[in-house]
Amino acid sequence: MIDFVQGKLAEKSEDGAIIDVGGVGLFLCVSTSTLQGLPKLGEKARLQSYLHVKEDLLQLYGFSDKREREIFLKLIGVSGIGPKAAMAVLSAYDPENFIRIIATEDLDAITAVSGVGKKSGQRILLELKDKLAPLAGDLSKIGARGDGGDMYRQAREALKGLGYGATEINLALDDYASEEPRLEDMIRFGLKHLGGA
């Protein structure tokens, strides 16, 4: 296994980055959040990696940290979920939010990801709930965030009703945290991050 790739960032594209490692350009598929966290072109970059081997293809995947890679590996371990769908999930949700979605069994959030249908979403929830517990730390605390997930779902539905897309809503609500969460505050927070307020 290629554990990590380190070198100068040579190029960025919508779905990946090329890292110059000793004069060899390695293309790594990365999630949107990992892509956003990369340095400027020409600067040193280091990504955790995974080499996916198929009979006719070798594809490198890059991750901002080991936690993101671990979730990717758990996702591709789910029957019917390939690397492309796993990357789509990681592009829609950062690891903490994905773990919260699994903990609260939020099927709507999973199926909001392009390429993940209802059956695949149900398999992800069923197969990963126990497997993600060690990564979550206090899974019950994450599950309790946003009133057990119900408030998060209600806020997402309200923002969807205003015409925003599922992925942009999920990204807007990613950082919401409160000791005493209120639906109105969560919606206001989402609108602020969506540029609507």
C-alpha positions as CSV (number, residue, x, y, z in Angstrom):
1,M,0.0,0.0,0.0
2,I,1.1,3.5,-0.7
3,D,0.5,5.1,2.7
4,F,1.0,8.8,1.6
5,V,2.2,10.9,-1.2
6,Q,4.4,14.0,-0.6
7,G,5.8,16.5,-3.1
8,K,5.1,19.8,-4.9
9,L,1.5,20.5,-5.9
10,A,1.7,20.7,-9.7
11,E,-1.9,20.9,-10.7
12,K,-5.5,21.0,-9.4
13,S,-8.7,20.0,-11.1
14,E,-12.3,19.5,-10.1
15,D,-11.8,15.9,-9.0
16,G,-8.1,15.7,-8.1
17,A,-4.6,16.9,-7.9
18,I,-1.2,16.2,-9.4
19,I,1.7,16.0,-7.0
20,D,5.2,16.1,-8.4
21,V,7.2,13.4,-6.5
22,G,10.8,13.5,-7.6
23,G,9.9,14.5,-11.2
24,V,7.0,12.1,-11.5
25,G,3.5,13.5,-11.5
26,L,1.0,11.4,-9.6
27,F,-2.7,12.1,-10.0
28,L,-4.8,11.5,-6.9
29,C,-8.6,11.7,-6.9
30,V,-9.6,13.8,-3.9
31,S,-12.8,15.0,-2.1
32,T,-13.9,18.6,-2.4
33,S,-12.9,19.4,1.1
34,T,-9.4,17.9,0.6
35,L,-9.0,19.9,-2.6
36,Q,-10.0,23.1,-0.8
37,G,-7.4,22.4,1.9
38,L,-4.5,22.0,-0.6
39,P,-1.7,24.6,-0.6
40,K,-0.9,26.9,-3.6
41,L,0.6,25.4,-6.8
42,G,4.3,24.8,-6.4
43,E,4.1,24.4,-2.6
44,K,4.7,21.2,-0.7
45,A,1.7,18.9,-0.3
46,R,1.2,15.7,1.6
47,L,-1.8,13.4,1.3
48,Q,-2.7,10.1,2.9
49,S,-3.4,7.7,0.0
50,Y,-5.1,4.6,-1.1
51,L,-4.2,2.7,-4.3
52,H,-7.3,1.1,-5.9
53,V,-6.5,-1.8,-8.1
54,K,-8.8,-3.1,-10.8
55,E,-7.8,-5.5,-13.6
56,D,-7.5,-2.7,-16.1
57,L,-6.8,0.3,-13.8
58,L,-4.6,1.6,-11.0
59,Q,-6.1,4.7,-9.4
60,L,-4.7,6.7,-6.5
61,Y,-7.0,8.4,-4.0
62,G,-5.8,11.1,-1.7
63,F,-7.1,12.2,1.7
64,S,-6.4,15.2,4.0
65,D,-5.9,12.9,7.0
66,K,-6.1,9.3,8.1
67,R,-9.6,9.7,9.5
68,E,-10.9,10.6,6.0
69,R,-9.1,7.7,4.5
70,E,-10.5,5.3,7.1
71,I,-14.1,6.4,6.3
72,F,-13.4,6.0,2.6
73,L,-12.1,2.4,3.2
74,K,-15.2,1.6,5.3
75,L,-17.5,3.0,2.6
76,I,-15.9,1.0,-0.2
77,G,-16.3,-2.1,2.0
78,V,-20.1,-1.7,1.8
79,S,-21.6,-3.9,-0.9
80,G,-22.3,-1.9,-4.0
81,I,-20.3,1.2,-3.0
82,G,-17.3,1.9,-5.2
83,P,-14.6,4.5,-4.9
84,K,-16.5,7.0,-7.0
85,A,-19.6,6.9,-4.7
86,A,-17.4,6.9,-1.6
87,M,-15.6,10.1,-2.9
88,A,-19.0,11.7,-3.6
89,V,-20.0,11.1,0.0
90,L,-16.7,12.5,1.3
91,S,-17.2,15.6,-0.9
92,A,-20.7,16.1,0.5
93,Y,-19.8,15.6,4.2
94,D,-16.7,16.0,6.3
95,P,-15.9,12.9,8.5
96,E,-17.5,14.3,11.6
97,N,-20.8,15.1,9.8
98,F,-20.8,11.8,8.1
99,I,-20.4,10.0,11.4
100,R,-23.2,12.1,12.8
101,I,-25.4,11.1,9.8
102,I,-24.6,7.4,10.4
103,A,-25.2,7.7,14.2
104,T,-28.6,9.3,13.6
105,E,-29.5,7.0,10.7
106,D,-30.3,10.0,8.5
107,L,-31.2,8.2,5.2
108,D,-32.3,11.4,3.6
109,A,-28.8,12.9,4.0
110,I,-27.1,9.9,2.6
111,T,-29.4,9.7,-0.4
112,A,-28.9,13.4,-1.1
113,V,-25.5,12.4,-2.4
114,S,-25.3,12.0,-6.1
115,G,-25.0,8.3,-7.1
116,V,-26.3,7.0,-3.8
117,G,-29.8,5.5,-4.0
118,K,-32.2,4.4,-1.3
119,K,-31.0,0.8,-1.2
120,S,-27.3,1.8,-1.2
121,G,-28.0,4.4,1.5
122,Q,-29.8,1.8,3.7
123,R,-26.8,-0.6,3.2
124,I,-24.4,2.2,4.2
125,L,-26.4,2.9,7.4
126,L,-26.8,-0.7,8.3
127,E,-23.2,-1.8,7.6
128,L,-21.3,1.2,9.0
129,K,-23.2,2.1,12.2
130,D,-21.1,-0.4,14.3
131,K,-17.9,0.0,12.2
132,L,-17.7,3.8,12.7
133,A,-18.2,3.7,16.5
134,P,-14.4,3.4,17.1
135,L,-13.8,6.4,14.9
136,A,-16.5,8.5,16.5
137,G,-15.1,8.7,20.0
138,D,-18.4,9.6,21.8
139,L,-20.9,8.5,19.1
140,S,-23.9,9.2,21.4
141,K,-22.7,12.8,21.8
142,I,-22.5,13.2,18.0
143,G,-25.9,11.6,17.6
144,A,-27.4,13.9,20.1
145,R,-26.2,17.0,18.2
146,G,-29.0,18.8,16.4
147,D,-31.7,17.2,18.6
148,G,-30.9,13.6,17.6
149,G,-30.7,14.6,13.9
150,D,-34.4,15.6,13.7
151,M,-33.6,19.3,13.9
152,Y,-30.9,19.0,11.3
153,R,-33.4,17.2,9.0
154,Q,-36.0,19.9,9.6
155,A,-33.5,22.7,8.9
156,R,-32.3,20.9,5.7
157,E,-35.9,20.6,4.5
158,A,-36.6,24.2,5.2
159,L,-33.6,25.4,3.2
160,K,-34.4,22.9,0.4
161,G,-37.9,24.6,0.3
162,L,-36.1,27.9,-0.3
163,G,-34.5,26.4,-3.5
164,Y,-31.0,25.5,-2.2
165,G,-29.4,22.2,-3.3
166,A,-28.7,19.3,-1.0
167,T,-24.9,19.5,-1.2
168,E,-24.7,23.2,-0.6
169,I,-27.2,22.9,2.3
170,N,-25.1,20.1,3.9
171,L,-21.9,22.2,3.6
172,A,-23.7,25.3,5.0
173,L,-24.9,23.4,8.1
174,D,-21.6,21.5,8.6
175,D,-20.2,23.8,11.4
176,Y,-23.4,24.4,13.3
177,A,-22.9,23.7,17.0
178,S,-24.8,24.9,20.0
179,E,-25.3,23.8,23.6
180,E,-29.0,24.5,23.3
181,P,-29.8,24.1,19.5
182,R,-32.9,25.8,18.2
183,L,-34.4,25.2,14.7
184,E,-34.6,28.9,13.9
185,D,-31.0,29.5,14.8
186,M,-29.9,26.5,12.7
187,I,-31.8,27.8,9.7
188,R,-30.4,31.3,10.2
189,F,-26.9,29.9,10.4
190,G,-27.5,27.9,7.2
191,L,-28.8,31.0,5.4
192,K,-25.9,33.1,6.5
193,H,-23.4,30.5,5.1
194,L,-25.5,30.2,1.9
195,G,-25.3,33.9,1.4
196,G,-29.0,34.4,1.8
197,A,-29.0,36.5,5.0
